[in-house]
Amino acid sequence: MEDILRVEGVSKEFPGVKALDGARFNLRKSEVHVLLGENGAGKSTLMNIIGGVYRPDEGQMWLRGQPYRPQSALDALRAGVAVIHQELQLCPQQSVVENVFLGDERRRAGWLCKREMEEEAENLLAELGLQVDPRAPVGELGIAAQQLVEIAKMVRRNPDVLVMDEPTASLSEREVDRLFDIIQRLKQGGMSVIYISHRLNEIPRIGDRVTVMRDGRTIDTLDVKTSDRNQWIQLMVGRELRQLAFETVERGEPVLSVKGLTRKGVFRDVTFDVHRGEIVAIAGMVGSGRTEVLRAIFGVDPVDEGEVWVRGRRTHIRGPADAIRLGFGFLPEDRKAQGLVLEQAIAHNVALASYARLGGPVWYRGRRTEALANSYGQRLRIKMSRSSERVAALSGGNQQKVMLARWLAAESEILMIDEPTRGVDVAAKFEIYQLLHDLRRKGLAILMVSSELPEVLTLADRVLVMREGEVVAHLCRDEASEEVIAQWAMAGSRR
């Protein structure tokens, strides 16, 4: 079969790091080629070279049989290679239609064809299953909707090669199904797709071939139909990973009790308990109110009715500072925008909720901050050269561990975690699962939100299912399955 893109012997070195070491890759016409590897394996660097963001130090590339060496992302786009990055490339203050047509606005006689662009953007987004006002600012949309706007922006240009980096990270199962339908239509229309994902269960549904990378090198390329999950994992990490099976932990008294919590138009009458030594998961479709419940409990968003009780006492949480004093820790879904100060040191990010307790003169507090970060860095096995390193330089899994270290350092008793392994590779995911189980065993109360049903079933002692802002099912571990949760999430009712 004809190769539309071929990469041979590509290497790229950054100060102190060899990100790619003779990588090779080929993409056939009208195929979906999955690229796998742990964080730091070189996937993103390779995609940035293909997309014109970086230039290789060594190696060659060919596009449609002709030498290909883009000098910029715009150069690559003009050549027919479009990249949808995991970190969205959107202008939040501009409208949906302005983002979809960014840099490629339609004009006649110097005038913008606003109505024509609005209609085209609305139709394109409707195909992706998103019904929004094309004139609405993108920043007012949720993460899942913004992801679909980014996809629409690139698909509209009808490229020959479309690179998708973790496109389903913020999508519900129904939205994933719609996206896969779109990808199949693009494939049938002659487009070739490079698909990067840490969700191994997606690969048989969407992929034709899979290439595994490790330590900047291409390890192997396999046919999806004749290989399996265990082979992919072993090639990715260089060893076999066993599925985790956690023992039952005897739960203690209720630490967090939520009674009739309501925010009009968002969620209503939410009631549940979380006990010591217990993980409770909230499942449901994107937009069901899962994230908003966590934000409301932590004091980020106001509520109209209801009560929050902590350790048997009714509380009034007016903001995150009150929640932190009561022993809450919160890891938000979007760690880069809401959870971390990316340009600050790892030590600063770890100590962010503990400065009031560190005290002392500035020079002394600085030493204690570094000692705190180093201590938790070792405990959580955070891969870092030093605690003064910028947190932006870490992989997704290590950034997630930094957020977890912050709340452990603050001695939080109630952890609320929104999408605990979003954008995290398979090996780091298993590490985080083990960490959460260890915390559960030590008596912490954990409330989590996850869009990955296998993750919910692996971690949770109990599952709350939300639909349209209401808790429609309370399931214990023995009652929960992917089918049962999905049924309640999409069509469930307590009535």
C-alpha positions as CSV (number, residue, x, y, z in Angstrom):
1,M,0.0,0.0,0.0
2,E,1.2,3.5,-0.8
3,D,3.0,5.5,1.9
4,I,1.7,9.1,2.1
5,L,4.3,10.0,4.8
6,R,7.6,8.4,5.6
7,V,10.1,9.2,8.4
8,E,13.6,7.7,8.5
9,G,16.4,8.1,11.0
10,V,15.0,11.2,12.6
11,S,16.9,12.5,15.7
12,K,16.4,15.5,17.9
13,E,18.4,16.7,20.9
14,F,17.5,19.3,23.5
15,P,19.9,20.6,26.2
16,G,20.7,17.5,28.2
17,V,18.1,15.3,26.6
18,K,18.0,13.2,23.4
19,A,14.3,13.2,22.7
20,L,14.5,11.2,19.4
21,D,17.2,8.7,18.4
22,G,16.9,7.5,14.8
23,A,13.1,7.3,14.9
24,R,11.3,5.8,11.9
25,F,7.6,5.9,11.0
26,N,5.5,5.4,7.9
27,L,1.9,6.3,7.3
28,R,-0.2,4.7,4.5
29,K,-2.9,6.5,2.6
30,S,-6.4,6.2,4.2
31,E,-5.2,4.5,7.4
32,V,-5.4,5.3,11.1
33,H,-2.0,4.7,12.5
34,V,-1.8,4.7,16.3
35,L,1.4,5.9,18.0
36,L,2.0,4.5,21.5
37,G,4.6,5.1,24.2
38,E,5.0,6.3,27.7
39,N,5.4,10.0,28.4
40,G,8.9,11.0,27.4
41,A,9.1,8.2,24.7
42,G,9.4,10.8,22.0
43,K,5.9,10.8,20.5
44,S,5.2,14.5,20.9
45,T,8.7,15.5,19.6
46,L,8.1,13.3,16.5
47,M,4.7,14.9,15.9
48,N,6.1,18.4,16.4
49,I,8.8,17.6,13.7
50,I,6.1,16.2,11.3
51,G,4.0,19.3,12.1
52,G,6.8,21.8,11.5
53,V,7.1,23.0,15.1
54,Y,10.7,21.6,15.4
55,R,13.3,20.8,12.9
56,P,15.2,17.5,13.1
57,D,18.9,17.4,13.8
58,E,19.3,14.3,11.6
59,G,17.1,12.2,9.3
60,Q,14.7,12.6,6.4
61,M,11.0,12.8,5.7
62,W,9.0,12.3,2.6
63,L,5.4,13.5,1.9
64,R,3.6,12.0,-1.1
65,G,7.0,10.6,-2.2
66,Q,8.6,14.1,-2.2
67,P,11.2,15.3,0.3
68,Y,9.4,17.1,3.2
69,R,11.1,19.5,5.6
70,P,8.6,22.0,6.9
71,Q,10.0,25.2,8.4
72,S,7.0,26.1,10.5
73,A,3.6,24.8,11.5
74,L,2.0,27.0,8.8
75,D,4.4,25.6,6.3
76,A,3.2,22.0,7.3
77,L,-0.4,23.1,7.2
78,R,0.0,24.5,3.6
79,A,1.6,21.2,2.6
80,G,-1.4,19.2,3.9
81,V,-0.3,18.2,7.4
82,A,-2.5,19.3,10.3
83,V,-1.8,18.7,14.0
84,I,-4.4,18.8,16.7
85,H,-2.4,19.2,19.9
86,Q,-3.5,17.9,23.3
87,E,-3.0,21.4,24.6
88,L,-5.7,23.3,22.7
89,Q,-4.5,26.1,20.3
90,L,-7.6,28.3,20.8
91,C,-8.2,32.0,21.5
92,P,-10.6,32.0,24.4
93,Q,-11.8,35.6,23.9
94,Q,-12.7,35.0,20.3
95,S,-15.9,33.4,19.0
96,V,-16.3,29.8,17.9
97,V,-16.4,30.8,14.3
98,E,-13.4,33.0,14.6
99,N,-11.4,30.1,16.0
100,V,-12.6,27.6,13.4
101,F,-11.5,30.0,10.6
102,L,-8.4,31.4,12.4
103,G,-5.8,32.4,9.8
104,D,-8.0,31.3,6.9
105,E,-10.9,33.8,7.0
106,R,-13.3,33.9,4.1
107,R,-13.5,37.3,2.4
108,R,-15.1,38.9,-0.7
109,A,-13.9,42.3,-1.9
110,G,-12.0,42.7,1.3
111,W,-15.1,42.1,3.5
112,L,-15.5,39.2,5.9
113,C,-18.2,36.7,4.9
114,K,-19.5,36.4,8.5
115,R,-22.8,34.7,7.9
116,E,-21.3,32.2,5.5
117,M,-18.5,31.3,8.0
118,E,-21.0,31.0,10.8
119,E,-23.2,28.6,8.8
120,E,-20.3,26.4,7.8
121,A,-18.9,26.3,11.4
122,E,-22.3,25.5,12.8
123,N,-22.8,22.6,10.3
124,L,-19.3,21.3,10.8
125,L,-19.7,21.3,14.6
126,A,-23.1,19.6,14.3
127,E,-21.4,16.8,12.4
128,L,-19.2,16.4,15.4
129,G,-22.2,16.3,17.7
130,L,-21.8,19.8,19.1
131,Q,-24.7,22.2,19.1
132,V,-23.4,25.7,20.1
133,D,-23.9,29.3,19.0
134,P,-21.0,30.0,16.6
135,R,-20.8,33.5,17.9
136,A,-20.2,32.5,21.5
137,P,-16.7,33.0,22.9
138,V,-14.8,29.8,23.0
139,G,-13.6,30.5,26.6
140,E,-17.2,30.1,27.8
141,L,-17.4,26.5,26.5
142,G,-16.4,23.4,28.5
143,I,-13.2,21.5,27.8
144,A,-15.0,18.8,25.8
145,A,-16.7,21.4,23.6
146,Q,-13.4,23.3,23.1
147,Q,-11.8,20.0,22.0
148,L,-14.4,19.6,19.3
149,V,-13.9,23.2,18.1
150,E,-10.2,22.4,17.7
151,I,-11.0,19.3,15.7
152,A,-13.4,21.2,13.5
153,K,-10.8,23.9,12.9
154,M,-8.3,21.4,11.4
155,V,-10.8,19.1,9.7
156,R,-12.2,22.1,7.8
157,R,-8.9,22.5,6.0
158,N,-9.3,18.9,4.6
159,P,-5.6,17.9,5.1
160,D,-4.0,14.8,3.6
161,V,-2.5,13.9,7.0
162,L,-4.2,14.7,10.3
163,V,-2.3,14.2,13.6
164,M,-4.5,13.8,16.7
165,D,-2.8,13.9,20.1
166,E,-5.1,12.5,22.9
167,P,-8.3,13.8,21.1
168,T,-10.7,11.9,23.5
169,A,-9.1,12.9,26.8
170,S,-12.0,15.3,27.6
171,L,-14.8,13.5,25.8
172,S,-17.6,11.3,27.1
173,E,-18.3,7.8,25.6
174,R,-21.0,9.1,23.4
175,E,-18.8,12.0,22.1
176,V,-16.0,9.4,21.5
177,D,-18.3,7.3,19.4
178,R,-19.2,10.4,17.3
179,L,-15.5,11.3,16.9
180,F,-14.7,7.8,15.8
181,D,-17.5,7.9,13.2
182,I,-16.0,11.2,11.9
183,I,-12.5,9.7,11.7
184,Q,-13.9,6.7,9.8
185,R,-15.6,9.1,7.3
186,L,-12.4,11.0,6.9
187,K,-10.5,7.8,6.3
188,Q,-13.0,6.7,3.7
189,G,-12.6,10.1,2.0
190,G,-8.8,9.4,1.6
191,M,-7.4,11.2,4.7
192,S,-4.6,9.5,6.7
193,V,-4.6,9.9,10.5
194,I,-1.9,9.6,13.1
195,Y,-3.6,8.9,16.4
196,I,-1.9,9.3,19.8
197,S,-3.7,7.9,22.8
198,H,-3.0,6.4,26.2
199,R,-6.4,4.7,26.2
200,L,-5.5,1.2,25.0
201,N,-9.2,0.1,24.7
202,E,-9.6,2.6,21.9
203,I,-7.0,1.1,19.6
204,P,-8.9,-1.9,18.3
205,R,-11.9,0.3,17.6
206,I,-10.1,2.9,15.5
207,G,-6.6,1.7,14.5
208,D,-5.2,-0.2,11.5
209,R,-1.6,-0.3,12.7
210,V,0.2,0.6,15.9
211,T,3.8,1.9,16.3
212,V,5.4,1.7,19.7
213,M,8.1,4.1,20.8
214,R,10.4,4.0,23.9
215,D,13.3,6.3,24.9
216,G,13.2,8.2,21.6
217,R,13.4,5.0,19.5
218,T,10.9,3.2,17.3
219,I,10.5,-0.3,18.9
220,D,8.1,-2.0,16.5
221,T,5.1,-1.5,14.2
222,L,2.3,-4.1,14.5
223,D,-1.0,-4.8,12.8
224,V,-3.8,-4.0,15.3
225,K,-5.8,-7.1,14.3
226,T,-3.0,-9.5,14.9
227,S,-1.6,-8.0,18.2
228,D,-3.1,-7.3,21.6
229,R,-3.0,-5.0,24.6
230,N,-0.4,-7.1,26.5
231,Q,2.1,-6.9,23.6
232,W,1.7,-3.1,23.3
233,I,2.3,-2.6,27.0
234,Q,5.3,-4.9,27.1
235,L,6.9,-3.0,24.1
236,M,6.1,0.4,25.7
237,V,7.5,-0.2,29.1
238,G,10.1,-3.0,28.4
239,R,8.5,-5.3,30.9
240,E,5.1,-6.9,31.6
241,L,2.6,-5.0,33.8
242,R,0.1,-7.0,35.8
243,Q,-3.4,-5.8,36.2
244,L,-3.9,-4.4,39.7
245,A,-6.4,-6.0,42.0
246,F,-6.8,-4.1,45.3
247,E,-7.8,-5.8,48.5
248,T,-10.8,-4.6,50.5
249,V,-10.2,-2.0,53.2
250,E,-12.4,-1.7,56.2
251,R,-14.0,1.8,56.0
252,G,-14.3,4.1,58.9
253,E,-16.7,6.8,59.9
254,P,-18.1,9.3,57.4
255,V,-15.6,12.2,56.8
256,L,-17.6,14.1,54.2
257,S,-21.4,14.2,54.0
258,V,-23.2,16.2,51.3
259,K,-26.9,16.8,51.8
260,G,-29.3,18.1,49.1
261,L,-26.5,20.2,47.4
262,T,-28.1,22.2,44.6
263,R,-26.8,24.8,42.1
264,K,-29.7,25.9,39.9
265,G,-29.3,24.9,36.3
266,V,-26.2,22.8,37.0
267,F,-27.0,20.1,39.6
268,R,-29.8,19.4,42.1
269,D,-30.4,17.5,45.4
270,V,-27.0,15.8,45.4
271,T,-26.6,13.7,48.6
272,F,-23.9,11.2,49.5
273,D,-21.2,10.3,52.1
274,V,-17.6,9.5,51.8
275,H,-16.0,7.4,54.6
276,R,-12.4,7.1,55.9
277,G,-10.5,4.4,53.9
278,E,-13.0,4.6,51.0
279,I,-12.8,5.7,47.3
280,V,-16.2,7.0,45.9
281,A,-16.3,7.7,42.2
282,I,-18.7,9.9,40.4
283,A,-19.4,8.6,36.8
284,G,-21.6,10.1,34.1
285,M,-21.5,11.8,30.7
286,V,-19.6,15.0,30.2
287,G,-22.0,17.8,31.2
288,S,-23.9,15.7,33.8
289,G,-22.6,17.9,36.6
290,R,-19.8,15.7,38.0
291,T,-17.0,18.3,37.9
292,E,-19.3,21.0,39.1
293,V,-20.2,19.1,42.2
294,L,-16.5,18.8,43.2
295,R,-15.9,22.5,42.5
296,A,-18.9,23.5,44.6
297,I,-17.8,21.4,47.6
298,F,-14.3,22.9,47.4
299,G,-15.9,26.4,47.4
300,V,-14.8,27.4,43.8
301,D,-18.5,27.8,42.7
302,P,-21.4,29.0,44.9
303,V,-24.4,26.8,45.7
304,D,-28.1,27.7,46.1
305,E,-29.1,25.0,48.6
306,G,-27.8,22.1,50.6
307,E,-25.3,21.3,53.3
308,V,-21.7,20.0,53.5
309,W,-20.7,18.2,56.7
310,V,-17.1,17.4,57.6
311,R,-16.2,15.0,60.4
312,G,-19.8,15.2,61.7
313,R,-20.0,19.0,61.8
314,R,-21.9,21.2,59.4
315,T,-19.6,23.7,57.6
316,H,-19.8,26.9,55.6
317,I,-17.2,26.8,52.8
318,R,-17.0,30.3,51.3
319,G,-14.0,29.5,49.2
320,P,-11.0,27.2,48.6
321,A,-9.2,28.6,51.6
322,D,-12.0,27.5,53.9
323,A,-11.9,24.0,52.3
324,I,-8.2,23.7,52.7
325,R,-8.4,24.6,56.4
326,L,-11.0,21.9,56.8
327,G,-8.6,19.3,55.3
328,F,-9.7,19.2,51.7
329,G,-7.4,18.8,48.7
330,F,-8.6,19.2,45.1
331,L,-6.9,18.0,41.9
332,P,-8.8,19.7,39.0
333,E,-9.3,18.1,35.6
334,D,-7.2,20.7,33.7
335,R,-4.0,20.5,35.7
336,K,-2.0,22.9,33.5
337,A,-4.6,25.7,33.5
338,Q,-6.1,25.3,37.0
339,G,-3.8,23.0,39.1
340,L,-0.2,24.0,38.5
341,V,1.9,27.2,38.2
342,L,3.8,25.8,35.2
343,E,6.6,28.3,35.1
344,Q,7.3,28.0,38.8
345,A,9.6,25.4,40.5
346,I,8.4,21.9,41.5
347,A,9.1,22.9,45.1
348,H,6.8,25.9,44.9
349,N,4.0,23.9,43.5
350,V,4.3,21.2,46.1
351,A,4.4,23.8,49.0
352,L,1.6,26.0,47.6
353,A,-0.9,24.9,50.2
354,S,1.6,24.6,53.1
355,Y,3.3,28.0,53.2
356,A,1.3,29.2,56.2
357,R,2.7,26.3,58.2
358,L,6.3,26.6,57.0
359,G,6.8,30.0,58.6
360,G,10.3,31.5,59.4
361,P,12.5,33.9,57.4
362,V,12.5,33.7,53.6
363,W,15.8,31.9,53.4
364,Y,14.8,29.3,56.0
365,R,11.3,28.8,54.4
366,G,13.0,28.3,51.0
367,R,15.1,25.5,52.5
368,R,12.1,23.9,54.1
369,T,10.2,24.1,50.8
370,E,12.9,22.3,49.0
371,A,13.1,19.7,51.7
372,L,9.4,19.2,51.5
373,A,9.4,18.8,47.8
374,N,12.4,16.4,47.9
375,S,10.7,14.3,50.6
376,Y,7.4,13.9,48.7
377,G,9.3,13.6,45.4
378,Q,11.0,10.4,46.7
379,R,7.8,9.1,48.3
380,L,5.8,9.5,45.1
381,R,8.7,8.6,42.8
382,I,8.5,11.9,40.9
383,K,11.0,11.8,38.1
384,M,12.9,15.2,38.4
385,S,16.5,16.3,38.3
386,R,16.0,18.8,41.2
387,S,13.1,20.4,43.0
388,S,14.0,23.9,41.5
389,E,13.2,22.5,38.0
390,R,10.1,24.1,36.4
391,V,7.0,21.9,36.7
392,A,6.3,22.5,33.0
393,A,9.3,20.4,32.1
394,L,7.8,17.3,33.7
395,S,5.7,14.6,32.0
396,G,1.9,14.5,32.5
397,G,2.2,11.7,35.0
398,N,4.8,13.5,37.1
399,Q,2.8,16.7,37.0
400,Q,-0.1,14.8,38.4
401,K,2.1,13.4,41.2
402,V,3.2,17.0,42.0
403,M,-0.4,18.0,42.6
404,L,-0.9,14.9,44.7
405,A,2.2,15.8,46.7
406,R,0.9,19.3,47.4
407,W,-2.2,18.0,49.2
408,L,-0.3,15.2,51.1
409,A,2.2,17.9,52.3
410,A,-0.8,19.9,53.5
411,E,-2.0,16.9,55.4
412,S,-5.3,16.7,53.6
413,E,-7.8,14.1,54.9
414,I,-10.3,14.4,52.0
415,L,-9.0,14.2,48.5
416,M,-11.1,15.2,45.5
417,I,-9.6,14.2,42.2
418,D,-11.1,15.1,38.8
419,E,-9.8,12.7,36.1
420,P,-6.9,11.3,38.0
421,T,-5.0,9.9,35.0
422,R,-6.0,12.2,32.2
423,G,-3.1,12.5,29.7
424,V,-1.0,10.0,31.6
425,D,0.7,7.0,30.1
426,V,-0.1,3.5,31.0
427,A,2.9,2.9,33.4
428,A,2.3,6.2,35.3
429,K,-1.5,5.3,35.4
430,F,-0.7,2.1,37.3
431,E,1.6,4.0,39.7
432,I,-1.2,6.5,40.4
433,Y,-3.7,3.7,41.0
434,Q,-1.3,2.2,43.5
435,L,-0.8,5.6,45.2
436,L,-4.5,6.2,45.6
437,H,-5.0,2.7,47.0
438,D,-2.2,3.3,49.5
439,L,-3.8,6.6,50.6
440,R,-7.2,4.8,51.0
441,R,-5.5,2.1,53.1
442,K,-4.1,4.9,55.4
443,G,-7.5,6.2,56.1
444,L,-7.9,9.1,53.6
445,A,-11.4,9.7,52.1
446,I,-11.2,10.0,48.3
447,L,-13.9,11.4,46.0
448,M,-13.0,11.1,42.3
449,V,-14.5,11.8,38.9
450,S,-13.5,9.8,35.9
451,S,-14.7,9.3,32.3
452,E,-12.8,6.0,32.0
453,L,-15.1,3.3,33.3
454,P,-12.3,0.7,33.7
455,E,-10.6,3.2,36.0
456,V,-13.8,3.6,38.0
457,L,-14.2,-0.1,38.4
458,T,-10.5,-0.6,39.3
459,L,-10.5,2.1,42.0
460,A,-13.9,2.7,43.4
461,D,-15.6,1.1,46.4
462,R,-18.8,2.8,45.5
463,V,-20.0,4.5,42.3
464,L,-22.4,7.5,42.1
465,V,-23.9,7.9,38.6
466,M,-25.0,11.3,37.5
467,R,-27.3,12.3,34.7
468,E,-28.5,15.8,33.8
469,G,-27.4,17.2,37.1
470,E,-28.9,14.5,39.3
471,V,-27.5,11.4,41.1
472,V,-29.6,8.6,39.5
473,A,-27.8,5.6,41.0
474,H,-25.7,4.6,44.0
475,L,-23.8,1.4,43.2
476,C,-21.6,-0.7,45.4
477,R,-18.5,-2.5,43.9
478,D,-20.4,-5.7,43.3
479,E,-23.3,-4.0,41.5
480,A,-21.2,-1.9,39.2
481,S,-20.1,-2.8,35.7
482,E,-19.4,-0.8,32.5
483,E,-22.8,-1.8,31.1
484,V,-24.8,-0.9,34.3
485,I,-23.0,2.5,34.7
486,A,-23.5,3.4,31.0
487,Q,-27.2,2.5,31.1
488,W,-27.8,4.7,34.2
489,A,-25.7,7.5,32.8
490,M,-27.5,7.6,29.4
491,A,-31.1,6.6,30.3
492,G,-31.2,6.0,34.1
493,S,-33.9,7.3,36.4
494,R,-34.6,6.9,40.1
495,R,-38.3,7.2,39.4
